[in-house]
Amino acid sequence: MKKIILSLFLVIGIISFSAPNFIDINKIEKNGYKISEEKENRLLLDKTLEKGNRIENIFISYDFVEENQNVPNSKHQFLKETSPEGLEFTNSFETKRAIIGKYTEKNNTYVYTFISKKNKVKNCYISVCYTSDKNFSKNELEQVCNKFLDEAENFLK
């Protein structure tokens, strides 16, 4: 009986962690995202879009770390330094809202990273990774970035 109660408390603890009270899991699922990674300090969502013969992937990361103004720059630098082989860093720029990075694969696939500079919820930093075969201009990229960050923030309560 003690083991059953202990197991029940462990399961309840895991369930409560897997759905932080400031993230709306129902909205996430309604928008077609899947939770692909759950850790104490991160929740990672992913979604694949098929548009004709094109495939686009979207990854949204919620990093739960202590408030620090250097987090966005550190994450951008980390992504640049640890990008996989075959993925070449092309350039980056900053807007009022985000740090935007662009990477190119040999098969003309582009990987874009959008790292929010401001958090809507304390100790929760949002970043988005988006893959597409479209080579966006700087203005288009800023609009795409805002669209995805708006969507990611919409999942926060």
VENTA-V61825 format. One record per run of one state. SS is the DSSP state (h for helix, s for strand, l for the rest). FROM is the first residue (numbers start at 1). TO is the last residue. If there is no record, write none. Layout:
ss = (SS | SS)
from = (FROM | FROM)
to = (TO | TO)
This chain:
ss = (l | h | l | s | l | h | l | s | l | s | l | s | l | h | l | s | l | s | l | s | l | s | l | h | l | s | l)
from = (1 | 2 | 19 | 23 | 24 | 25 | 31 | 34 | 40 | 42 | 52 | 54 | 65 | 71 | 82 | 87 | 95 | 98 | 106 | 110 | 117 | 124 | 133 | 138 | 155 | 156 | 157)
to = (1 | 18 | 22 | 23 | 24 | 30 | 33 | 39 | 41 | 51 | 53 | 64 | 70 | 81 | 86 | 94 | 97 | 105 | 109 | 116 | 123 | 132 | 137 | 154 | 155 | 156 | 157)
